[in-house]
Amino acid sequence: MSTLRFGYVTGPVLGALWLFVLATTLAVLMSFATGDPFRPAGLWSLFWGAALGLGLVALRPGKGIASLAAAVVFVLLAVIGIGPVASGETASTLWKLVGSGALGLATGWSLHVILGHLPGVGALTRHEFEEAVIRFLTGFGYIFFTAIVAIPFYVMVMTSLKNQSELIQNPLDFTIDLSQGWGLFRSYVELFADFNFGSYLWTSFYVSVLTVLLTLAFSIPGAYAVARLRFRGRAAFSRSILLIYMVPMIVLALPIYIAFSMTGLRNTIFGIVLIYPVTTIPVALYMLQGYFRGLPAEVEEAGLMDGLSRLAVIWKITLPLSLPALASVSLYVFMIAWNEFLLAFMLLDDPSKFTLTRGIASLNSSEIPRQHLMAGAVVATVPIMALFLGLERFMTKGLTAGSVKG
């Protein structure tokens, strides 16, 4: 490790790795945006990244100069054919130059952020070396985890906007023809007109709402009892709330199927509403009991001294103070119920009673075009994504509000 703590080693190593990451990212973005074949040139990207990293450490130019110089050099390298990103013969020359220039600007700027604090090519302190490594890993983490989330979603959306002939002609072309106008959304129109997706959407909505209401109805008194009341086995119950999650649901699938078949609950919405809270009440109990413990007991004791019953104290004092936690628990339970698939797939056979996830599974057939399956996935994903992003601050507040007593 000590041999790495020199500017002439740290700069080239991090520069080579960083340019390879950015070249890979740019190649993917260019392929998706243009439909032309782009790929990272592995050896050239490592070589030019090492050269750029060494130049930044040795010459220590400003951020703007480094970005412009890297952009000009990368464009020239693309013209010669030895740049960090390679392309197929069908790729547009204009896109090659634009991509190379953008890669140069991004590399020069970001690599200056990673290496700009280094004093030169000589020995580095432990702090300087670790700071450079941490900045590199931070940037890599942002790109890597963003790609994991964004790429599948982008492919899903773009595929849903294509027609069958386009998919057959080139399944890997994720560009869209904007000249089609509203015709791009034909898959969504057919989804609701021919595949009963409006019914699936409504079923999932009210099943999720009922699951939230039932979960709160059982978890609020249960969590309050664990947090405030004194009874035999209270500590053991508090610690064992989440033990149900140690048993995989697939293990319980067969007993649930048999029990629901014998009682006539299989293939009914009532059965689904009955079983979903079983999977959500434990986590709701766990989240709420921690919040209730964080509330000042003196406020509730004052209410009891004023003549309120225990239930009145919960209704008039505890619940109003717990609204952030209740909101976060409700959102979390709603998302669990909305996205649940295994129980719905196992218990529902009647298409008129399908939830959204069960309806999407029914589209996974060789007889149904793939764009309809992708459109169904978008319909299932976008509402819950919008709900989460819109209420994220309330969920975060609810999860952390009871974490500190004082």
VOPAGU-2260 file (C-alpha; in pm, 1 decimal, decimal comma):
REM VOPAGU-2260
SITE   aa  ch    i         X         Y         Z
SITE  MET   A    0       0,0       0,0       0,0
SITE  SER   A    1     287,5     240,1      74,5
SITE  THR   A    2     409,5     217,3    -286,8
SITE  LEU   A    3      77,0     360,5    -400,7
SITE  ARG   A    4     113,3     667,4    -183,2
SITE  PHE   A    5     303,1     864,2    -444,4
SITE  GLY   A    6     148,6    1109,6    -685,1
SITE  TYR   A    7     308,6     946,6    -988,9
SITE  VAL   A    8     134,2     618,1    -893,4
SITE  THR   A    9    -196,2     733,1    -746,3
SITE  GLY   A   10    -269,1     974,9   -1032,9
SITE  PRO   A   11    -225,1     728,0   -1321,4
SITE  VAL   A   12    -398,5     438,6   -1141,7
SITE  LEU   A   13    -707,6     635,7   -1043,9
SITE  GLY   A   14    -705,3     816,5   -1379,1
SITE  ALA   A   15    -701,9     490,3   -1572,8
SITE  LEU   A   16    -980,1     335,1   -1368,0
SITE  TRP   A   17   -1190,7     651,4   -1375,6
SITE  LEU   A   18   -1167,8     699,7   -1751,8
SITE  PHE   A   19   -1261,4     335,2   -1807,2
SITE  VAL   A   20   -1572,3     387,7   -1589,5
SITE  LEU   A   21   -1669,4     704,4   -1776,1
SITE  ALA   A   22   -1596,8     551,5   -2118,1
SITE  THR   A   23   -1821,4     257,6   -2034,2
SITE  THR   A   24   -2093,4     492,0   -1912,6
SITE  LEU   A   25   -2071,8     710,0   -2221,7
SITE  ALA   A   26   -2073,6     409,3   -2455,7
SITE  VAL   A   27   -2394,7     282,6   -2296,4
SITE  LEU   A   28   -2557,4     626,8   -2308,4
SITE  MET   A   29   -2457,4     684,0   -2670,7
SITE  SER   A   30   -2584,2     341,7   -2774,9
SITE  PHE   A   31   -2918,3     402,6   -2605,6
SITE  ALA   A   32   -2952,9     759,5   -2737,2
SITE  THR   A   33   -2852,3     700,1   -3098,7
SITE  GLY   A   34   -2903,3     330,9   -3163,7
SITE  ASP   A   35   -2549,4     313,5   -3305,2
SITE  PRO   A   36   -2291,7      61,6   -3174,2
SITE  PHE   A   37   -2055,8     218,5   -2917,2
SITE  ARG   A   38   -1831,6      38,8   -2671,8
SITE  PRO   A   39   -1543,4     129,9   -2438,4
SITE  ALA   A   40   -1198,5      75,6   -2587,3
SITE  GLY   A   41   -1053,7     -98,1   -2282,2
SITE  LEU   A   42    -679,7     -66,2   -2333,5
SITE  TRP   A   43    -695,7     282,2   -2485,9
SITE  SER   A   44    -922,4     412,6   -2211,7
SITE  LEU   A   45    -686,3     279,0   -1944,5
SITE  PHE   A   46    -383,0     423,1   -2122,9
SITE  TRP   A   47    -527,2     770,1   -2182,6
SITE  GLY   A   48    -676,8     776,6   -1834,9
SITE  ALA   A   49    -335,5     701,9   -1683,3
SITE  ALA   A   50    -175,5     972,1   -1898,1
SITE  LEU   A   51    -441,2    1226,3   -1800,4
SITE  GLY   A   52    -411,4    1137,2   -1432,2
SITE  LEU   A   53     -34,4    1176,9   -1441,3
SITE  GLY   A   54     -65,2    1508,1   -1625,8
SITE  LEU   A   55    -310,5    1645,4   -1369,1
SITE  VAL   A   56     -87,7    1549,1   -1079,1
SITE  ALA   A   57     232,7    1674,3   -1241,1
SITE  LEU   A   58     111,3    1997,5   -1405,6
SITE  ARG   A   59    -180,6    2078,5   -1170,9
SITE  PRO   A   60    -383,1    2284,0   -1420,5
SITE  GLY   A   61    -709,5    2456,8   -1334,6
SITE  LYS   A   62   -1037,6    2268,8   -1359,9
SITE  GLY   A   63   -1148,1    2458,1   -1671,8
SITE  ILE   A   64    -817,2    2415,0   -1851,1
SITE  ALA   A   65    -807,8    2043,8   -1768,2
SITE  SER   A   66   -1162,1    1992,6   -1901,7
SITE  LEU   A   67   -1106,5    2182,5   -2227,7
SITE  ALA   A   68    -768,6    2020,6   -2291,6
SITE  ALA   A   69    -912,1    1670,9   -2234,0
SITE  ALA   A   70   -1205,7    1747,1   -2465,1
SITE  VAL   A   71    -980,0    1864,6   -2749,1
SITE  VAL   A   72    -744,0    1568,9   -2708,4
SITE  PHE   A   73   -1027,3    1313,6   -2698,6
SITE  VAL   A   74   -1184,6    1458,6   -3012,8
SITE  LEU   A   75    -850,4    1433,0   -3194,6
SITE  LEU   A   76    -804,5    1077,1   -3068,5
SITE  ALA   A   77   -1152,3     987,9   -3195,5
SITE  VAL   A   78   -1061,1    1120,9   -3539,9
SITE  ILE   A   79    -745,2     910,1   -3540,5
SITE  GLY   A   80    -935,1     606,2   -3411,5
SITE  ILE   A   81    -751,8     545,8   -3083,4
SITE  GLY   A   82    -989,0     719,9   -2841,8
SITE  PRO   A   83   -1132,7     581,9   -2516,4
SITE  VAL   A   84   -1461,7     492,6   -2688,0
SITE  ALA   A   85   -1481,1     276,5   -2999,2
SITE  SER   A   86   -1773,1     262,7   -3239,7
SITE  GLY   A   87   -1901,3      48,8   -3521,8
SITE  GLU   A   88   -1879,8     134,0   -3889,4
SITE  THR   A   89   -2241,6     244,9   -3898,3
SITE  ALA   A   90   -2198,9     501,0   -3619,4
SITE  SER   A   91   -2235,7     865,5   -3717,2
SITE  THR   A   92   -1911,3    1066,1   -3728,2
SITE  LEU   A   93   -2089,5    1360,0   -3570,1
SITE  TRP   A   94   -2199,4    1152,0   -3272,9
SITE  LYS   A   95   -1846,0    1015,5   -3236,4
SITE  LEU   A   96   -1703,1    1367,4   -3209,8
SITE  VAL   A   97   -1979,7    1495,6   -2983,4
SITE  GLY   A   98   -1943,0    1196,0   -2753,0
SITE  SER   A   99   -1565,1    1227,0   -2740,9
SITE  GLY   A  100   -1586,7    1596,9   -2658,2
SITE  ALA   A  101   -1842,3    1534,7   -2385,4
SITE  LEU   A  102   -1628,7    1254,0   -2246,0
SITE  GLY   A  103   -1325,4    1482,0   -2238,6
SITE  LEU   A  104   -1511,3    1759,2   -2054,2
SITE  ALA   A  105   -1657,3    1516,8   -1801,5
SITE  THR   A  106   -1326,9    1337,5   -1748,2
SITE  GLY   A  107   -1118,0    1651,4   -1709,4
SITE  TRP   A  108   -1360,7    1808,6   -1464,8
SITE  SER   A  109   -1432,7    1498,3   -1253,6
SITE  LEU   A  110   -1072,6    1375,7   -1248,0
SITE  HIS   A  111    -965,4    1721,1   -1129,7
SITE  VAL   A  112   -1213,7    1681,7    -843,8
SITE  ILE   A  113   -1058,7    1345,9    -755,3
SITE  LEU   A  114    -690,4    1437,8    -793,0
SITE  GLY   A  115    -684,0    1816,6    -775,3
SITE  HIS   A  116    -596,2    1828,0    -404,4
SITE  LEU   A  117    -279,4    1619,6    -447,6
SITE  PRO   A  118      39,7    1827,4    -402,1
SITE  GLY   A  119     232,5    1671,5    -691,8
SITE  VAL   A  120     406,2    1356,6    -807,9
SITE  GLY   A  121     595,2    1305,2    -481,4
SITE  ALA   A  122     504,4    1125,4    -160,8
SITE  LEU   A  123     148,4    1165,1     -32,3
SITE  THR   A  124      25,8    1173,9     322,6
SITE  ARG   A  125    -217,1     907,1     429,5
SITE  HIS   A  126    -495,0    1165,8     438,7
SITE  GLU   A  127    -427,0    1285,2      83,0
SITE  PHE   A  128    -412,4     933,9     -54,9
SITE  GLU   A  129    -727,2     816,2     123,0
SITE  GLU   A  130    -918,0    1128,8      19,7
SITE  ALA   A  131    -837,9    1062,9    -347,0
SITE  VAL   A  132    -946,0     699,6    -317,2
SITE  ILE   A  133   -1267,1     792,6    -134,5
SITE  ARG   A  134   -1355,1    1052,4    -398,7
SITE  PHE   A  135   -1299,8     793,5    -671,7
SITE  LEU   A  136   -1512,4     533,4    -493,3
SITE  THR   A  137   -1785,1     790,7    -427,8
SITE  GLY   A  138   -1804,4     883,3    -796,0
SITE  PHE   A  139   -1798,8     519,3    -898,7
SITE  GLY   A  140   -2077,4     441,7    -651,2
SITE  TYR   A  141   -2298,6     718,9    -787,1
SITE  ILE   A  142   -2253,2     597,5   -1144,7
SITE  PHE   A  143   -2283,6     226,3   -1067,5
SITE  PHE   A  144   -2597,9     238,5    -853,8
SITE  THR   A  145   -2763,8     497,4   -1076,9
SITE  ALA   A  146   -2702,1     269,0   -1373,8
SITE  ILE   A  147   -2851,8     -30,4   -1190,5
SITE  VAL   A  148   -3174,7     163,5   -1136,8
SITE  ALA   A  149   -3191,5     379,2   -1449,3
SITE  ILE   A  150   -3091,6     136,2   -1726,1
SITE  PRO   A  151   -3364,5    -125,9   -1665,3
SITE  PHE   A  152   -3626,3     147,8   -1626,7
SITE  TYR   A  153   -3510,0     318,7   -1947,8
SITE  VAL   A  154   -3515,0      -8,7   -2142,9
SITE  MET   A  155   -3859,9     -86,3   -2005,7
SITE  VAL   A  156   -4003,5     252,8   -2106,0
SITE  MET   A  157   -3841,3     260,9   -2450,1
SITE  THR   A  158   -3953,1     -93,6   -2529,9
SITE  SER   A  159   -4311,2      -8,8   -2432,7
SITE  LEU   A  160   -4311,3     274,9   -2688,9
SITE  LYS   A  161   -4215,4      54,5   -2984,5
SITE  ASN   A  162   -4424,1    -150,8   -3220,6
SITE  GLN   A  163   -4378,2    -514,1   -3308,2
SITE  SER   A  164   -4195,8    -453,7   -3638,2
SITE  GLU   A  165   -3938,3    -226,6   -3471,3
SITE  LEU   A  166   -3868,3    -484,2   -3201,6
SITE  ILE   A  167   -3825,7    -762,0   -3455,9
SITE  GLN   A  168   -3600,9    -549,8   -3674,9
SITE  ASN   A  169   -3360,6    -454,4   -3394,4
SITE  PRO   A  170   -3444,9    -560,9   -3036,9
SITE  LEU   A  171   -3141,0    -371,1   -2901,5
SITE  ASP   A  172   -3236,2     -36,5   -3053,7
SITE  PHE   A  173   -3376,8     168,6   -2765,2
SITE  THR   A  174   -3432,4     492,0   -2956,5
SITE  ILE   A  175   -3783,3     611,8   -3041,3
SITE  ASP   A  176   -3932,8     779,8   -3343,9
SITE  LEU   A  177   -4092,2    1102,1   -3215,3
SITE  SER   A  178   -4259,0    1161,3   -3551,2
SITE  GLN   A  179   -4520,7     899,8   -3455,8
SITE  GLY   A  180   -4672,4    1143,0   -3205,9
SITE  TRP   A  181   -4943,9     988,9   -2989,7
SITE  GLY   A  182   -4895,5     664,2   -3179,4
SITE  LEU   A  183   -4603,1     594,5   -2949,7
SITE  PHE   A  184   -4852,2     513,1   -2673,3
SITE  ARG   A  185   -5049,4     255,1   -2868,9
SITE  SER   A  186   -4932,8     -23,1   -2634,9
SITE  TYR   A  187   -5080,2     157,5   -2334,5
SITE  VAL   A  188   -5409,3     216,7   -2512,6
SITE  GLU   A  189   -5431,4    -150,3   -2610,1
SITE  LEU   A  190   -5333,8    -250,8   -2258,2
SITE  PHE   A  191   -5639,3     -83,5   -2105,8
SITE  ALA   A  192   -5872,8    -153,0   -2399,3
SITE  ASP   A  193   -5791,8    -520,2   -2462,7
SITE  PHE   A  194   -5625,9    -655,9   -2146,5
SITE  ASN   A  195   -5850,7    -519,5   -1869,5
SITE  PHE   A  196   -5566,7    -329,0   -1703,6
SITE  GLY   A  197   -5799,0     -64,6   -1562,4
SITE  SER   A  198   -5958,3    -334,5   -1347,3
SITE  TYR   A  199   -5617,5    -463,2   -1233,6
SITE  LEU   A  200   -5512,5    -111,3   -1138,7
SITE  TRP   A  201   -5826,3     -47,1    -936,6
SITE  THR   A  202   -5805,8    -386,1    -762,6
SITE  SER   A  203   -5447,1    -326,8    -656,7
SITE  PHE   A  204   -5535,2      19,6    -531,4
SITE  TYR   A  205   -5821,3     -73,7    -303,9
SITE  VAL   A  206   -5651,9    -394,9    -186,4
SITE  SER   A  207   -5346,4    -188,9     -88,8
SITE  VAL   A  208   -5563,4      71,0      90,5
SITE  LEU   A  209   -5751,0    -199,8     281,4
SITE  THR   A  210   -5419,7    -360,9     373,3
SITE  VAL   A  211   -5298,1     -30,3     514,2
SITE  LEU   A  212   -5615,7      18,1     718,8
SITE  LEU   A  213   -5611,7    -335,6     859,4
SITE  THR   A  214   -5240,9    -315,7     936,1
SITE  LEU   A  215   -5280,5      10,9    1126,9
SITE  ALA   A  216   -5586,9    -120,4    1310,0
SITE  PHE   A  217   -5385,6    -409,6    1453,8
SITE  SER   A  218   -5036,7    -261,4    1477,2
SITE  ILE   A  219   -5126,1      64,1    1657,9
SITE  PRO   A  220   -5273,1     -99,0    1971,2
SITE  GLY   A  221   -5013,6    -375,4    1958,8
SITE  ALA   A  222   -4720,8    -135,8    1931,2
SITE  TYR   A  223   -4866,5      88,6    2202,0
SITE  ALA   A  224   -4906,7    -206,0    2437,1
SITE  VAL   A  225   -4546,9    -312,9    2387,2
SITE  ALA   A  226   -4418,0      43,5    2429,7
SITE  ARG   A  227   -4627,4     158,0    2726,5
SITE  LEU   A  228   -4793,5    -128,3    2914,0
SITE  ARG   A  229   -4628,2    -373,7    3151,9
SITE  PHE   A  230   -4720,6    -740,6    3112,4
SITE  ARG   A  231   -4558,3   -1082,1    3134,6
SITE  GLY   A  232   -4355,5   -1167,9    2823,1
SITE  ARG   A  233   -4346,5    -808,3    2700,1
SITE  ALA   A  234   -3970,5    -806,9    2636,5
SITE  ALA   A  235   -3976,8   -1144,2    2459,3
SITE  PHE   A  236   -4267,1   -1033,3    2241,0
SITE  SER   A  237   -4091,5    -707,3    2154,3
SITE  ARG   A  238   -3776,6    -890,2    2044,6
SITE  SER   A  239   -3958,6   -1159,5    1846,7
SITE  ILE   A  240   -4187,8    -937,6    1637,6
SITE  LEU   A  241   -3979,8    -976,8    1322,9
SITE  LEU   A  242   -3913,2   -1351,2    1362,6
SITE  ILE   A  243   -4179,1   -1421,4    1099,2
SITE  TYR   A  244   -3942,7   -1279,0     836,8
SITE  MET   A  245   -3691,9   -1553,2     915,8
SITE  VAL   A  246   -3930,0   -1796,3     743,1
SITE  PRO   A  247   -3928,6   -1745,6     363,4
SITE  MET   A  248   -4273,4   -1688,1     217,8
SITE  ILE   A  249   -4215,1   -1963,7     -36,3
SITE  VAL   A  250   -4204,8   -2210,4     256,6
SITE  LEU   A  251   -4547,5   -2092,7     371,8
SITE  ALA   A  252   -4693,3   -2088,1      20,8
SITE  LEU   A  253   -4815,8   -2449,0      15,6
SITE  PRO   A  254   -4981,0   -2444,4     362,7
SITE  ILE   A  255   -5151,5   -2113,3     276,7
SITE  TYR   A  256   -5271,6   -2251,3     -56,0
SITE  ILE   A  257   -5413,4   -2564,6     106,2
SITE  ALA   A  258   -5581,0   -2373,6     389,8
SITE  PHE   A  259   -5735,1   -2116,8     156,0
SITE  SER   A  260   -5856,5   -2388,5     -83,0
SITE  MET   A  261   -6024,6   -2580,6     201,8
SITE  THR   A  262   -6195,0   -2269,0     340,7
SITE  GLY   A  263   -6305,4   -2130,2       4,0
SITE  LEU   A  264   -6086,4   -1820,9      33,3
SITE  ARG   A  265   -5871,5   -1899,0    -268,6
SITE  ASN   A  266   -5947,8   -1691,6    -577,5
SITE  THR   A  267   -6124,4   -1423,5    -371,1
SITE  ILE   A  268   -6029,9   -1062,5    -300,9
SITE  PHE   A  269   -6132,6   -1117,6      60,8
SITE  GLY   A  270   -5867,9   -1387,0      92,9
SITE  ILE   A  271   -5601,3   -1155,5     -46,5
SITE  VAL   A  272   -5703,4    -875,6     190,2
SITE  LEU   A  273   -5695,1   -1127,3     473,7
SITE  ILE   A  274   -5343,9   -1258,9     405,0
SITE  TYR   A  275   -5162,5    -937,7     305,7
SITE  PRO   A  276   -5173,5    -781,1     655,5
SITE  VAL   A  277   -5010,5   -1096,0     793,6
SITE  THR   A  278   -4696,6    -996,4     602,7
SITE  THR   A  279   -4713,1    -626,4     693,3
SITE  ILE   A  280   -4827,1    -615,3    1057,1
SITE  PRO   A  281   -4492,2    -735,4    1203,6
SITE  VAL   A  282   -4287,4    -462,5    1037,6
SITE  ALA   A  283   -4551,5    -201,8    1124,4
SITE  LEU   A  284   -4543,7    -317,0    1487,9
SITE  TYR   A  285   -4166,9    -290,5    1493,2
SITE  MET   A  286   -4160,7      59,2    1343,4
SITE  LEU   A  287   -4440,1     200,4    1559,9
SITE  GLN   A  288   -4323,7      62,7    1892,2
SITE  GLY   A  289   -3991,4     240,5    1851,9
SITE  TYR   A  290   -4170,6     566,3    1779,0
SITE  PHE   A  291   -4415,7     530,0    2069,2
SITE  ARG   A  292   -4126,2     474,7    2308,8
SITE  GLY   A  293   -3978,1     804,1    2194,8
SITE  LEU   A  294   -4290,7    1002,3    2283,6
SITE  PRO   A  295   -4287,1    1168,8    2629,5
SITE  ALA   A  296   -4489,7     953,2    2867,8
SITE  GLU   A  297   -4563,3    1261,1    3083,8
SITE  VAL   A  298   -4806,4    1393,8    2821,8
SITE  GLU   A  299   -5010,1    1074,4    2833,5
SITE  GLU   A  300   -4997,4    1061,6    3213,6
SITE  ALA   A  301   -5133,8    1414,0    3224,5
SITE  GLY   A  302   -5424,0    1304,3    3007,3
SITE  LEU   A  303   -5496,1    1010,1    3237,8
SITE  MET   A  304   -5491,9    1240,7    3538,9
SITE  ASP   A  305   -5744,9    1467,0    3364,8
SITE  GLY   A  306   -5988,2    1177,5    3349,3
SITE  LEU   A  307   -5925,8    1039,8    3000,9
SITE  SER   A  308   -5939,7     665,6    2949,6
SITE  ARG   A  309   -5643,6     481,5    2802,3
SITE  LEU   A  310   -5820,3     456,0    2464,3
SITE  ALA   A  311   -5901,9     827,4    2472,8
SITE  VAL   A  312   -5538,6     907,2    2547,6
SITE  ILE   A  313   -5430,8     701,9    2246,5
SITE  TRP   A  314   -5690,8     866,7    2020,5
SITE  LYS   A  315   -5653,3    1227,1    2135,1
SITE  ILE   A  316   -5286,5    1247,1    2233,6
SITE  THR   A  317   -5070,4     961,2    2107,1
SITE  LEU   A  318   -5201,7     934,0    1751,2
SITE  PRO   A  319   -5187,4    1308,9    1672,1
SITE  LEU   A  320   -4827,8    1315,2    1794,4
SITE  SER   A  321   -4751,1    1005,8    1584,7
SITE  LEU   A  322   -4878,2    1128,8    1248,1
SITE  PRO   A  323   -4527,5    1132,8    1087,2
SITE  ALA   A  324   -4469,8     771,3    1191,1
SITE  LEU   A  325   -4818,9     665,4    1083,1
SITE  ALA   A  326   -4766,1     829,0     744,1
SITE  SER   A  327   -4434,1     652,0     688,3
SITE  VAL   A  328   -4574,0     315,5     799,0
SITE  SER   A  329   -4879,8     360,1     575,1
SITE  LEU   A  330   -4661,1     440,9     274,6
SITE  TYR   A  331   -4433,8     144,5     342,0
SITE  VAL   A  332   -4724,8     -97,9     383,9
SITE  PHE   A  333   -4896,5      39,5      72,8
SITE  MET   A  334   -4582,9     -24,1    -133,7
SITE  ILE   A  335   -4553,1    -379,2       1,0
SITE  ALA   A  336   -4915,1    -458,7     -86,2
SITE  TRP   A  337   -4893,8    -288,5    -427,0
SITE  ASN   A  338   -4583,1    -482,5    -531,0
SITE  GLU   A  339   -4675,7    -821,2    -377,4
SITE  PHE   A  340   -4670,0   -1097,7    -636,9
SITE  LEU   A  341   -4622,1   -1445,8    -487,8
SITE  LEU   A  342   -4948,0   -1466,3    -290,4
SITE  ALA   A  343   -5149,2   -1305,5    -569,8
SITE  PHE   A  344   -5000,8   -1544,0    -826,7
SITE  MET   A  345   -5069,8   -1842,4    -603,7
SITE  LEU   A  346   -5421,9   -1756,5    -487,4
SITE  LEU   A  347   -5584,1   -1578,0    -784,1
SITE  ASP   A  348   -5693,6   -1760,8   -1100,9
SITE  ASP   A  349   -5988,6   -1549,9   -1215,2
SITE  PRO   A  350   -5866,6   -1268,2   -1448,6
SITE  SER   A  351   -6148,1   -1042,3   -1326,2
SITE  LYS   A  352   -5992,1   -1048,2    -977,9
SITE  PHE   A  353   -5625,4   -1009,6   -1072,2
SITE  THR   A  354   -5412,8    -753,5    -894,7
SITE  LEU   A  355   -5170,8    -548,4   -1103,3
SITE  THR   A  356   -4870,3    -775,2   -1049,1
SITE  ARG   A  357   -5078,2   -1082,4   -1127,7
SITE  GLY   A  358   -5208,6    -913,4   -1442,4
SITE  ILE   A  359   -4855,7    -831,6   -1557,8
SITE  ALA   A  360   -4755,4   -1194,9   -1508,9
SITE  SER   A  361   -5041,1   -1297,6   -1738,6
SITE  LEU   A  362   -4882,5   -1085,5   -2014,0
SITE  ASN   A  363   -4563,9   -1291,5   -2003,6
SITE  SER   A  364   -4667,3   -1511,1   -2293,5
SITE  SER   A  365   -4530,2   -1584,7   -2637,2
SITE  GLU   A  366   -4871,4   -1488,5   -2779,3
SITE  ILE   A  367   -4859,3   -1134,3   -2637,4
SITE  PRO   A  368   -4615,5    -877,1   -2781,7
SITE  ARG   A  369   -4330,3    -784,1   -2552,7
SITE  GLN   A  370   -4412,0    -412,5   -2565,0
SITE  HIS   A  371   -4740,3    -480,6   -2385,2
SITE  LEU   A  372   -4553,8    -654,8   -2104,9
SITE  MET   A  373   -4318,8    -358,1   -2073,3
SITE  ALA   A  374   -4610,9    -114,5   -2081,0
SITE  GLY   A  375   -4775,0    -306,8   -1798,9
SITE  ALA   A  376   -4454,4    -289,4   -1597,2
SITE  VAL   A  377   -4441,7      87,6   -1649,7
SITE  VAL   A  378   -4803,8     123,9   -1539,3
SITE  ALA   A  379   -4725,4     -70,3   -1221,9
SITE  THR   A  380   -4400,6     114,9   -1149,4
SITE  VAL   A  381   -4474,5     480,6   -1220,0
SITE  PRO   A  382   -4762,2     536,9    -970,1
SITE  ILE   A  383   -4577,3     386,6    -675,7
SITE  MET   A  384   -4256,9     565,7    -777,8
SITE  ALA   A  385   -4439,0     898,8    -794,4
SITE  LEU   A  386   -4603,9     831,2    -458,0
SITE  PHE   A  387   -4272,5     745,9    -294,6
SITE  LEU   A  388   -4085,4    1042,8    -440,0
SITE  GLY   A  389   -4368,0    1279,4    -346,3
SITE  LEU   A  390   -4391,6    1157,6      12,9
SITE  GLU   A  391   -4028,7    1061,9      70,3
SITE  ARG   A  392   -3963,2    1349,0     311,3
SITE  PHE   A  393   -4258,8    1244,0     526,4
SITE  MET   A  394   -4140,1     883,8     527,9
SITE  THR   A  395   -3787,5     986,8     628,2
SITE  LYS   A  396   -3923,3    1213,7     900,4
SITE  GLY   A  397   -4144,5     938,4    1034,5
SITE  LEU   A  398   -3865,9     681,2    1040,4
SITE  THR   A  399   -3625,4     909,1    1230,2
SITE  ALA   A  400   -3859,0    1112,7    1448,3
SITE  GLY   A  401   -3863,8     861,0    1732,2
SITE  SER   A  402   -3499,0     767,2    1718,4
SITE  VAL   A  403   -3379,5    1010,8    1984,5
SITE  LYS   A  404   -3531,9    1074,3    2322,0
SITE  GLY   A  405   -3511,0    1416,4    2477,2
